[in-house]
Each structure stands twice: as C-alpha cells, then as structure tokens.
Amino acid sequence: MSTLQGLSEKIFLDRYARKNADASQAQPGDTVLVLLKEDLAFPVKEAGEVIARRGDEVDVLMRSGETVTTTIAKLTHTLEKTPAEMWDRLAAAMSSVEASKEQQLWQERFRYILDDWKLVPGGRIAAGAGASDELTLFNCYVIPSPHDSRGGIMATLTEMTEIMARGGGVGINLSSLRPKRTVVAGVNGSSSGSVSWGGLFSYTTGLIEQGGSRRGALMLMINDWHPDVMEFITVKQSMGKITNANLSVCVSDAFMEAVKQDGDWELVFPDTTDPEYDELWNGDLDAWRKLGKPVHVHSVMKAREIWHTIIESAWKSAEPGVVFMERYNNMSNSWYFNPIICTNPCGEQGLPAWGVCNLSAINLSKFYDEANDDVAWDELGKVTRWSVRFLDNVIDRTPYHFEENEKNQKKERRIGLGSMGLAELMIKLKVRYGSPESLKFLDKLYGFIAKEAYLASAEIAGEKGSFEAFDADLFLQSGFMKNMILEFPEVEEAIRATGMRNVTVITQAPTGSTGTMVGTSTGIEPYFAFQYYRQSRLGFDAQYVPIAQQWLDAHPNQELPDYFVTAMSLTAEDHIRVQAAIQRWVDSSISKTANCPNDFTVEETEKLYELAYELGCKGVTIYRDGSRDVQVLSTSSKDEEKKDEVQPAQEAAASITEPATGAMDVAGQTRSVASSDDRQYKRRPQVLLGATYRMNTPLGMAYITINDLDDVPSEIFLIVGKAGSDVFAMAEALGRVCSLFLRYGDHGNKVQLLIKHLKGIGGTGAIGFGQHRVESIADAVAKALELHLQNKEHASAAEHSLPGHFLAEDTVASTVAPTVETHTHKGSTDGVDLCPSCGSASLINIEGCKQCSSCGYSKCG
C-alpha cells in the first residue's frame, strides 16, 4: 500500500499529498494532477507525470498512457508522490510534541501504526500536519449559536467562513434566532426567521473551497421547541433555499413521549422584550427558564404532526436527520460542564460551542488473523493504544485560529478514534453483516476497542495530566461511563487512579474519501455494491471491490456466499440494529445511513426512526434509493445514463435505476437487478387485450381499463368525470404514470408493488362499505388491479362471481363489450370537479359558472 493506483491515487494526490502552491515550479519528472474538464460541481482530474515543458505549456504523460498538452494553470503540483512520504511527515509532526527524549520512540511507533494504513488519519490531519501552519488539523467545528442580532449573525458568518477556508466543516444550531415574523424593536419591522439566516450560511458555504481541496461542509440544526421548526423541516422541498447544508432536528425525550401519547407540543421562544434578552439569551431554553425568564407560546401542535412531517421529508429527500439531543447529553461525558448543542456536518461528533472534531480511523481490514481465523486482538489493542496518543498529540500540534477553540479544546481534549474496513473484516471472518451473530461480534469488537482506548487515555493522563475540567466522580456518572464500568471495571480503577486525558475518545466517522483511497469499506458501513460507479469532484469512476473479485477468482462459476452483503441488500432494520450495537461503545456518535429501497414507504420510515430511538441510538438518517437527484454512489455507468437521456420524453420519465444486489459473475461484472435486459422500456404493440372495470369513486364513476402484455398488466387507462375537468386530467395522468411504471423493466412483481402504494390512499370522502369501500381514484385503481389478478387466476369463474358494483368488460384495442348495470350510490358526484381553493370535490356548475359548495369559491369572481 506504499503505492496507489487509479482513483485511490487521485484521491491521495488531490486531498492529502503535500502540494506546491506555485504550480509554475513543476518540471519534467514531477507528479501532477491535470484538470481535464472544468465543472463547478464535478471537475474531472487525472494523475500524470510532466514529460516536457515550454513556458506555460506542458506535456503530461497520463496514467492511461495518453499524452496531454495543457497549461500550468490547470496543474496541481504535488510534492509527495506516495503514501510513505506522507506517513513520514505525519509521524514526525505528531511526535514533535513529545518530550525530547521520547520523540524518536514515538516517531517510530506512529510510523508503525500509519504504515500499510493500519491507522488512517482524518483528512485534515493528513493534509495539514507538517505541511502548513495555516491549515487546521481538526476536521469539523461547532460554533456558538448566533447572537440574535444582525451583528451577531454576521459575526457567526465570519467565524464560519474563516474555519471553512482553512479546511474545517462547521455545525450551527439556529435555535437562538428569533422566529419568523417576530417584531424587531428599533427598526419597526419583523424578523425573516431562523431558516432564512440558515439560507445565508448555506449560500456562503457553497462559495468556499476548503484548504484548496474540497467544498465547504455545513450542518444546520434546530431544536424541537422552536416556532420555525416546521419551516426548517420542509425547507429543502423548496428549490434553492438551502442547498449547501445538511439538516437535522434536535429532538428531546419529552417530545418523543408526546409523540407516543399523541400529545400536544408547544412551540415557544423567549420574550424578546425582556431587558436582559440581548445579554443572556444564547439558545439554551432550559438555562433561560432556570433564570425565571418569560417564554412565549407561539403555537400548539400535535407532536405527531411535527414527527410525521420529519418522517415524510426524510422519506422524500433523506433530510432532515434526527438527533436525540437530550439523550446525547445524558450519555455525554461532558454533561456536567459542556453541553452538546450541535453535531458536525456528518453527524458523528456532537460538540459544545467551540468544540472540534479530532478524527482518525483504525483500518479493521488489517486485523484479520488468517492462521486462527479470528481478529488479531493483540495487534488491534496495540494500534488502538498508540492511536489514542497520536490523536491526543494533534491537540497540541494544530494551529488555533480562534482563541475560543483552543481554550475549549485544552479544557476537554476531545478526540475521536473510529474505524473503517469493518465490512471487509466481517467478510474475511464469514460473519454476515446485520445478522444476530454479527450483533454479538460487534459488541465484542467495539467493546474491546473502547476498553483499550480508555485505558490508553488514562495511562496518558498519569503521565501528562487529565483534561482541565476532569472530575472523576462526575465523569463516571455519565450514561456512557455507567455502561463502560459495568462491563469493564478495570477502566474505572484506572480512571480513579490516574485520571482521564480526554473527555471523549471514540467517534465513528464516515471515512468516505479516505476509505475509498485505501480500498476498503468505509466507516462502519457495508459495501455499497461490489461493482459501482463513483461520482466525485475527480470524475466518474468505476469501482471494483477486490475481496469479492478474489473470492470469485478462487471459486469459478459460483455466486458469492450470503455473508457478502451490500448496503441495499440489507433491510433498513439491519442497518439500525448494527448502528445500535456499535453505539453502545461509542462515547460520541456515529455517522451511519440506513439504506432503504425506492419502494420503502413513509410508514416503514416512521417505524425505522422509532426503532432507532428504542434501541438507544443518538440519531438516525435514512437514504431511500433515488430520493435525491444526485447520488455520489450508483450502480449504473454514465454511458447507461446517457442512453436514458436520448429516450423519448415519456419513456425517460419511467427510468428507475435499481441498486445492484452485489452478485457478480466470473468476469467481475455485477449481475444487478437492473441488468441491461430488464432496463429496457417495453413498447406498446398495436393490439393489447385486457378488461375494463367500472366502479364508483368519491369523484364519480370510474372506467378503469387494464391491458396485458405477455400476460402481465402493463397499461392502465382511466376515465373519470367530464372531459376538460381537473378530475379527468388527473385521472388520465395517473393512468399514464402507472402505465410507464408497469412497462419499464422487470424488477420483481411490479403489479403488487403498485397495488401496495395506491391501496388505501384516501381523499375527502369514500364510497361503499367493507371490502368494497373505495377511498379515492388511486384506491380504485389498486382494487381494480387486485380484481384483475384474481380474474386471471380464476378465469373460468370470474364472469359469474364479480362483486356487486364491479364490472369486468372484455376489450380489444378500443372495442368495448356491452355493459351490465351496477349499483349506483346516492349522492353520486358525477359532474363535480376539484375546487382550486379548498381542494375538495365540490366544484359544480351553477348559473353558468363553476362554484364550490364547500368553501364558496367562484370561478367568476
């Protein structure tokens, strides 16, 4: 691993290798990155070697063998060509803070754990340590909630900008800002609200490139009591408002209890006219109340309404996430002196005001004992202990650009040792990720790491002293420590004997770029797929997982065993149970995404979030496949995507990309669910056979024609209401969309999937009773499809056993057989339309004008 190839080399050179800021010094023989395509979102760069130079024009031999002529302005000149050069730099930098007589010893030990990527430093450490006195070695920061004034907001913007420009991501809790339409004394106006200022922070983030290698990263949070919480939850459903930030809602135990009990929830904010408001208010509502200060109730809602809005929004767009902030603080070792107010942009590190992320990851794939088919426990213990010291030294080696950061970090000395390569290690051990067996293994593995890390921190404290705010009795009362010392009493003994060097020690970060660079599974996640394509700022690259290819090479013509699992082949519940098992041994938090298939429902999402809370997770985020326009990882190549782009518009609208299952053939090609055959759109032949079903709906009599292609329903026509009405148009649109869905690909039983999503959708009324009750036009389509399938199974008896108000009619093309009378219910809504004002089906023609009998709307004014 002292040399890298392909995307791994590009990531290393672009993000972590030491660079020459003056690319004009590049000479023949130098390694460079060449900008081949300028794109604001995803520029394309490739690695190569300068072979000739003529002034500002250079010839570069690319890794592909092609020679490219370009200019100096499009080069990134790297001074380090291999990871070994970086490891030497980092070991020297981190050992430099040791006592003189110890420096050589610790330089050798740090070089040992860095070698072969046993410890993979956080990105800022890798890029900055020993390379620049300007670049922070901390990945992320949380800055105080903005002071509720124009000057305070601008001060926060300045702090955020300065941190991002030096390579750090930022988390901000917006709860200190007064809600929308609150009166602002002195300017005779009202506030635009906390969410609008979040938009300012988001916009600025998009302008910043961090440390010359990546775009800014921002987390915005709001507490569950804030009056703007509903706007915050749904803001990303409005294009362009907040596009450069992750969003999470801070949820309390009291809120979750109100959800459980279907109770009311007050949305409140301090009285901004209080004479001490400007001086004392900082976003901490509990502290404000303890001072006896007044709080205004802005509105009262059902907690479930807020909760369901969070769930639905997460289902639609993977945001907002949820952080169980009260639980987080109860578990936090800093509970007694430094409350957690926000997390970093990826969510793995909850931090106090002016707190920082100090991260690195143990590469677990390097700790497989092949001889014993077990974890190399002794080696893992040694690397864990030395890694804790490595990270503790970062605190003294990094430059501090804000005095408040230095003061806070010296007070608590927070570090975050995490892991990557977990999925690869589990495959080597033949343990299926997400299985009951795996949960026991994870408890043992991460319990061992936590124990060794805490003993190491206590040992350093005995040598160098504890963090400034250490109080043994209070420290050991945290929720996390109570669990720790119950399992490992030797940790309590060590802490009471020598103290504790670091307030927290363990964090599970995502390690997306570093894990990809190293060539192993990232963070604690399973592999996304065993062949996939990765879109990044460095281009669009095919990725192959070596461990899967090695197994297939050794077992020709066989499929991968069941312990080769991917993110999308697991259930969402599997993801959450793994997260909960690891969370037990993480004193900070975890960056983990529960991946869900595209057909995952809102109701299933809600159950998943509630399961996470019940299992003790500190937060939860889901990603429903295809719920965002742009995915970093996908299982279809760019060429396939381009093919889709040239389809006719109505066919392209049906293009649904399914994830790969991970099964591969001997050539290493993914046999995904979305193969080249089943991606094709089934074109309509000249003649189709089917049946027409007539049934009453709340909006009138519906005629639902279902036609079959290869004996499978593939086309739906809907006629409801009068031509030219909104009901008619919406029914026609529903039929077209259903037809497109049914005719695209063959990803399992799509008819049952369509029934699942349409059945039970309710409108403003219902028709019928019992099993024949029809809730809406969509519900009618689902029932017609069910009946159609039943008729196909029992064709001989179907003509004589149809339910009372359903009628099946044989059709060929547009020829319709004679109909039979069906029940007509009183109060039929034939001729009504949808009211554009209230949305109810009560717009009728009266006196030559359309008027709503429900709300009084009149089209004539």
KESE-98677 format. One line per 10 residues: number of its first residue (from 1); their letters; for each residue x, y, z of C-alpha. Coordinates in steps of 0.5 Angstrom, whole numbers, plus 500, padded with zeros to 3 digits. Example, Ala and Ser with C-alpha at 12.3 -4.5 7.8 and 13.67 -1.06 7.14 Angstrom:
<nodes>
1 = AS = 525,491,516; 527,498,514
</nodes>
This chain:
<nodes>
1 = MSTLQGLSEK = 500,500,500; 506,505,499; 504,506,492; 497,507,490; 493,507,483; 487,509,480; 482,513,484; 486,512,490; 492,515,488; 488,521,485
11 = IFLDRYARKN = 484,522,492; 491,522,495; 494,527,491; 488,531,491; 487,532,498; 492,529,502; 499,529,499; 503,536,500; 503,541,495; 507,546,492
21 = ADASQAQPGD = 502,552,492; 506,555,486; 505,550,480; 510,554,476; 515,550,479; 513,544,476; 519,541,472; 519,534,468; 519,528,472; 514,531,477
31 = TVLVLLKEDL = 508,528,479; 502,533,478; 494,533,477; 491,535,471; 485,539,470; 481,536,464; 474,538,465; 472,545,468; 466,544,472; 464,548,478
41 = AFPVKEAGEV = 460,541,481; 465,536,479; 471,538,475; 475,532,472; 482,531,474; 487,526,473; 494,524,475; 500,524,471; 508,526,470; 511,532,467
51 = IARRGDEVDV = 515,530,461; 516,537,458; 515,544,459; 515,550,454; 514,556,458; 507,556,461; 505,550,456; 507,543,459; 506,536,456; 504,531,461
61 = LMRSGETVTT = 504,523,461; 498,521,464; 497,514,468; 493,512,462; 499,512,457; 496,518,454; 500,525,453; 496,531,454; 498,538,453; 496,543,458
71 = TIAKLTHTLE = 498,550,461; 501,551,468; 494,554,471; 491,547,470; 496,543,474; 496,541,481; 504,540,483; 504,535,489; 511,535,493; 509,528,496
81 = KTPAEMWDRL = 508,522,491; 507,516,495; 503,515,502; 510,513,505; 512,520,504; 506,523,508; 507,518,513; 514,520,515; 511,527,515; 506,525,520
91 = AAAMSSVEAS = 510,521,525; 515,527,525; 510,532,526; 506,528,532; 512,526,535; 515,533,536; 510,535,542; 513,529,546; 519,531,551; 526,531,547
101 = KEQQLWQERF = 528,524,550; 521,521,548; 521,524,541; 525,518,537; 521,513,540; 514,516,539; 516,517,532; 518,510,530; 511,508,534; 507,513,530
111 = RYILDDWKLV = 510,511,523; 509,504,525; 501,505,526; 501,509,520; 505,504,516; 500,500,511; 494,504,513; 493,501,520; 491,508,522; 488,512,517
121 = PGGRIAAGAG = 489,520,520; 483,524,519; 483,528,512; 485,535,516; 491,531,519; 493,528,513; 493,534,509; 496,539,514; 501,536,519; 508,538,518
131 = ASDELTLFNC = 505,541,511; 503,548,513; 502,552,520; 496,555,517; 491,549,516; 487,547,522; 488,539,524; 481,539,526; 476,536,521; 470,540,524
141 = YVIPSPHDSR = 468,545,529; 461,547,532; 461,555,533; 456,558,538; 449,559,536; 449,566,533; 447,572,538; 440,574,536; 442,581,532; 445,583,525
151 = GGIMATLTEM = 452,584,528; 451,577,532; 449,574,525; 455,577,521; 460,575,527; 458,568,526; 458,568,519; 465,571,519; 467,565,524; 464,560,519
161 = TEIMARGGGV = 468,563,513; 475,563,517; 474,556,519; 472,553,513; 477,557,509; 482,553,513; 479,546,512; 474,545,517; 467,544,517; 462,547,521
171 = GINLSSLRPK = 456,546,525; 451,551,527; 445,551,532; 440,556,529; 435,556,535; 438,562,538; 435,566,533; 428,569,534; 423,566,529; 419,569,523
181 = RTVVAGVNGS = 415,575,524; 418,577,531; 418,584,532; 425,587,532; 425,593,536; 429,599,534; 428,598,526; 420,598,526; 420,591,522; 420,584,523
191 = SSGSVSWGGL = 425,578,523; 425,574,517; 426,568,522; 432,563,523; 431,559,517; 432,565,512; 439,566,516; 441,559,515; 440,560,508; 445,566,508
201 = FSYTTGLIEQ = 450,561,512; 449,555,506; 450,560,501; 456,562,503; 459,555,504; 458,554,497; 463,559,495; 468,557,500; 473,551,498; 476,548,504
211 = GGSRRGALML = 484,548,504; 484,548,497; 482,541,496; 474,541,498; 468,545,498; 465,547,505; 461,543,509; 456,545,514; 451,542,519; 445,547,521
221 = MINDWHPDVM = 440,544,527; 434,547,530; 431,545,537; 424,541,537; 421,547,541; 423,553,536; 417,556,533; 421,556,526; 421,548,526; 416,546,521
231 = EFITVKQSMG = 419,551,516; 426,548,518; 424,541,517; 421,542,510; 426,548,507; 429,543,502; 423,542,499; 423,549,496; 429,549,491; 435,554,492
241 = KITNANLSVC = 433,556,499; 438,551,503; 443,547,498; 450,547,502; 448,544,508; 446,538,512; 440,539,516; 438,536,523; 432,537,528; 435,536,536
251 = VSDAFMEAVK = 429,532,539; 428,531,546; 426,525,550; 420,530,552; 418,531,545; 418,523,544; 414,522,550; 409,527,547; 409,523,540; 408,517,544
261 = QDGDWELVFP = 402,519,547; 399,523,542; 400,530,546; 400,537,545; 407,540,543; 408,548,545; 413,552,540; 416,557,544; 421,563,544; 424,567,550
271 = DTTDPEYDEL = 420,574,551; 425,578,546; 423,585,550; 426,582,557; 431,588,559; 437,582,559; 435,579,553; 441,581,549; 446,580,554; 443,573,557
281 = WNGDLDAWRK = 440,569,551; 444,564,548; 440,559,545; 439,555,551; 432,555,553; 433,551,560; 438,556,562; 433,561,560; 428,558,564; 432,557,570
291 = LGKPVHVHSV = 433,564,571; 426,565,571; 426,569,565; 419,569,561; 418,565,555; 412,566,550; 408,560,547; 408,562,539; 403,556,537; 401,549,540
301 = MKAREIWHTI = 401,543,535; 400,535,536; 407,533,537; 406,527,532; 404,532,526; 411,535,527; 414,528,528; 410,526,521; 413,532,518; 420,530,519
311 = IESAWKSAEP = 419,523,517; 416,525,511; 421,530,509; 426,525,511; 423,520,506; 423,525,500; 430,527,501; 434,524,506; 433,530,511; 433,532,516
321 = GVVFMERYNN = 436,528,520; 434,527,527; 439,528,533; 436,525,540; 440,531,543; 437,530,551; 439,523,551; 446,525,547; 447,530,553; 445,525,558
331 = MSNSWYFNPI = 450,520,556; 456,525,554; 462,525,559; 462,533,559; 455,533,561; 457,537,568; 461,543,564; 460,543,557; 453,541,554; 453,539,547
341 = ICTNPCGEQG = 449,544,542; 450,541,535; 454,536,531; 459,537,526; 457,536,518; 457,529,518; 453,528,525; 458,523,528; 461,528,533; 456,532,538
351 = LPAWGVCNLS = 460,538,540; 459,544,545; 460,551,543; 467,552,540; 468,544,540; 472,541,535; 473,534,531; 480,531,532; 479,524,528; 483,518,525
361 = AINLSKFYDE = 480,511,524; 483,504,525; 483,500,519; 480,494,521; 481,490,515; 488,490,517; 487,486,523; 485,479,521; 489,473,524; 489,468,518
371 = ANDDVAWDEL = 492,463,522; 487,463,527; 481,465,523; 480,471,528; 481,478,530; 489,480,531; 487,482,538; 494,484,541; 496,488,535; 489,491,535
381 = GKVTRWSVRF = 490,493,542; 497,496,541; 495,500,535; 489,503,539; 493,505,545; 498,508,540; 493,512,536; 490,515,542; 496,518,544; 497,520,536
391 = LDNVIDRTPY = 490,524,537; 492,527,543; 498,530,541; 494,533,535; 491,538,540; 498,541,542; 501,541,534; 495,544,531; 495,552,530; 489,555,533
401 = HFEENEKNQK = 486,561,529; 480,562,535; 483,563,542; 476,560,544; 477,554,540; 484,553,544; 481,555,551; 475,550,550; 480,544,547; 485,545,552
411 = KERRIGLGSM = 479,544,557; 477,538,555; 482,535,550; 476,531,546; 479,526,541; 475,521,536; 478,515,534; 474,511,529; 474,505,525; 474,503,517
421 = GLAELMIKLK = 474,497,514; 469,493,518; 465,490,513; 472,487,510; 474,484,516; 467,481,517; 467,478,510; 474,475,512; 471,472,518; 465,470,515
431 = VRYGSPESLK = 460,474,519; 454,476,516; 453,484,517; 447,485,520; 445,478,523; 444,476,530; 451,473,530; 454,480,528; 451,484,533; 454,479,538
441 = FLDKLYGFIA = 461,480,535; 460,488,534; 459,488,542; 465,484,543; 470,488,538; 468,495,539; 468,494,547; 475,491,546; 477,498,542; 473,502,547
451 = KEAYLASAEI = 477,499,553; 484,499,550; 482,507,548; 480,509,555; 486,505,559; 491,509,554; 488,515,556; 488,514,563; 495,512,562; 497,518,558
461 = AGEKGSFEAF = 493,522,564; 498,519,569; 504,522,565; 502,528,562; 495,530,567; 488,530,566; 484,535,562; 483,541,565; 475,540,567; 476,533,569
471 = DADLFLQSGF = 472,531,576; 473,523,577; 466,523,581; 462,527,576; 466,524,570; 464,517,572; 457,519,573; 455,520,565; 451,515,562; 456,512,557
481 = MKNMILEFPE = 461,511,563; 456,507,567; 456,502,562; 463,502,561; 465,501,568; 459,496,569; 463,491,563; 470,493,565; 471,495,572; 479,496,571
491 = VEEAIRATGM = 477,502,567; 474,505,573; 480,503,577; 485,506,572; 481,513,572; 481,514,579; 488,512,580; 491,516,574; 485,521,571; 483,521,564
501 = RNVTVITQAP = 487,525,559; 481,526,554; 473,528,555; 471,523,550; 475,518,546; 471,514,541; 468,517,534; 465,513,528; 466,518,522; 464,516,515
511 = TGSTGTMVGT = 471,516,512; 468,516,505; 474,519,502; 480,516,506; 476,509,506; 476,509,498; 483,512,498; 485,506,502; 481,501,498; 477,498,504
521 = STGIEPYFAF = 470,499,506; 468,506,509; 467,507,516; 462,502,520; 458,501,513; 457,495,509; 460,496,502; 455,500,497; 456,495,492; 461,490,489
531 = QYYRQSRLGF = 462,494,483; 459,501,482; 461,508,480; 463,514,484; 462,521,482; 466,526,485; 470,532,484; 475,528,481; 471,525,476; 466,519,474
541 = DAQYVPIAQQ = 470,512,476; 468,505,476; 470,502,483; 471,494,484; 472,491,491; 478,487,491; 475,482,496; 469,480,492; 474,479,486; 479,475,490
551 = WLDAHPNQEL = 473,470,492; 470,469,485; 477,468,482; 478,463,487; 471,460,486; 469,460,479; 462,459,476; 460,460,484; 456,466,487; 458,470,493
561 = PDYFVTAMSL = 456,467,499; 451,470,503; 456,474,508; 458,478,502; 452,483,503; 451,490,501; 448,496,503; 442,496,499; 441,488,500; 440,489,508
571 = TAEDHIRVQA = 434,491,511; 434,498,514; 432,495,521; 439,491,520; 443,498,519; 439,501,525; 441,495,529; 448,495,527; 448,502,529; 445,501,536
581 = AIQRWVDSSI = 450,495,537; 456,500,536; 453,506,539; 454,502,546; 461,503,546; 462,510,542; 462,516,547; 461,521,542; 457,519,536; 456,515,529
591 = SKTANCPNDF = 456,517,522; 451,512,519; 446,511,514; 440,506,514; 440,505,506; 432,504,504; 430,501,497; 426,506,493; 419,503,495; 420,504,502
601 = TVEETEKLYE = 414,507,505; 413,513,509; 410,508,515; 416,504,514; 421,510,515; 417,512,521; 418,505,525; 425,505,523; 426,512,526; 422,510,533
611 = LAYELGCKGV = 426,503,533; 433,507,533; 430,511,539; 428,505,542; 435,502,541; 439,507,544; 441,511,538; 443,518,539; 441,520,532; 438,517,525
621 = TIYRDGSRDV = 439,518,518; 436,514,512; 437,515,505; 432,512,500; 435,510,494; 433,515,488; 430,520,493; 435,525,491; 437,528,484; 445,527,485
631 = QVLSTSSKDE = 448,521,488; 455,520,490; 455,513,489; 451,509,484; 451,502,480; 450,505,473; 455,507,469; 455,514,466; 454,511,459; 448,508,461
641 = EKKDEVQPAQ = 445,514,464; 447,518,457; 443,512,454; 437,514,458; 437,521,456; 436,520,449; 430,516,450; 423,520,448; 421,524,454; 415,520,456
651 = EAAASITEPA = 420,514,456; 425,517,460; 420,519,465; 420,512,467; 427,511,468; 428,508,475; 435,506,477; 435,500,482; 441,498,486; 446,493,485
661 = TGAMDVAGQT = 445,486,489; 452,485,489; 452,478,486; 458,478,481; 460,473,475; 467,471,474; 469,477,470; 467,481,476; 461,484,472; 455,486,477
671 = RSVASSDDRQ = 449,482,476; 445,487,479; 437,487,479; 438,493,474; 441,489,468; 442,491,461; 436,487,459; 431,489,464; 433,496,464; 429,496,457
681 = YKRRPQVLLG = 422,500,456; 417,495,454; 414,499,448; 407,498,447; 405,493,441; 399,495,436; 394,491,440; 393,489,447; 388,485,451; 385,487,457
691 = ATYRMNTPLG = 379,489,461; 375,495,464; 373,495,471; 367,500,473; 367,503,480; 364,508,484; 369,513,487; 368,519,491; 369,523,485; 364,520,480
701 = MAYITINDLD = 364,513,476; 371,511,474; 372,507,468; 379,503,469; 382,499,463; 388,494,465; 391,491,459; 396,486,459; 403,485,455; 406,478,456
711 = DVPSEIFLIV = 400,476,461; 402,482,465; 399,488,467; 402,494,463; 398,499,461; 392,503,465; 387,508,462; 383,512,467; 376,516,465; 373,520,471
721 = GKAGSDVFAM = 369,526,470; 368,530,464; 373,532,459; 376,538,461; 375,538,468; 381,537,473; 379,531,475; 379,528,468; 386,531,467; 389,528,474
731 = AEALGRVCSL = 386,521,473; 389,521,466; 396,523,469; 395,517,474; 394,512,468; 400,515,464; 404,514,470; 402,508,472; 403,505,465; 410,508,465
741 = FLRYGDHGNK = 412,504,471; 409,498,469; 412,498,462; 419,500,465; 424,494,467; 422,487,471; 425,489,478; 420,483,481; 412,484,482; 411,491,480
751 = VQLLIKHLKG = 404,490,480; 404,488,487; 408,494,488; 404,499,485; 398,496,489; 402,497,495; 403,504,494; 396,506,492; 391,502,496; 388,506,502
761 = IGGTGAIGFG = 390,513,499; 384,517,502; 381,523,500; 376,528,502; 370,522,502; 369,515,501; 364,510,497; 362,503,499; 363,499,505; 367,494,508
771 = QHRVESIADA = 372,491,503; 368,494,497; 370,501,500; 373,506,495; 377,511,498; 380,515,492; 381,514,485; 388,512,487; 385,507,491; 380,505,486
781 = VAKALELHLQ = 386,503,481; 389,499,487; 383,495,488; 382,494,480; 389,491,479; 387,486,485; 381,484,482; 384,484,475; 390,479,478; 384,475,481
791 = NKEHASAAEH = 380,474,475; 387,472,471; 387,466,476; 380,464,476; 378,466,469; 373,461,468; 369,463,474; 370,470,474; 365,472,470; 360,470,475
801 = SLPGHFLAED = 363,472,481; 365,479,481; 363,484,487; 356,488,486; 359,494,484; 365,492,480; 364,490,473; 370,487,468; 369,488,461; 373,485,455
811 = TVASTVAPTV = 376,490,451; 381,489,444; 384,496,443; 378,501,444; 373,496,443; 368,496,449; 363,490,450; 356,491,452; 356,493,460; 352,491,465
821 = ETHTHKGSTD = 348,495,470; 352,496,477; 350,499,484; 349,507,483; 350,510,490; 346,516,493; 350,523,492; 354,521,486; 359,526,485; 359,525,477
831 = GVDLCPSCGS = 360,532,474; 363,535,480; 371,538,480; 376,539,485; 376,546,488; 383,550,487; 381,554,493; 380,548,498; 382,542,494; 375,539,496
841 = ASLINIEGCK = 371,535,490; 365,540,491; 366,545,485; 360,545,481; 356,549,475; 351,554,478; 348,559,474; 353,558,468; 359,559,473; 363,554,477
851 = QCSSCGYSKC = 362,555,484; 365,551,490; 359,548,495; 364,547,501; 368,554,501; 364,559,497; 370,559,491; 367,562,485; 371,562,478; 367,568,476
861 = G = 370,572,482
</nodes>
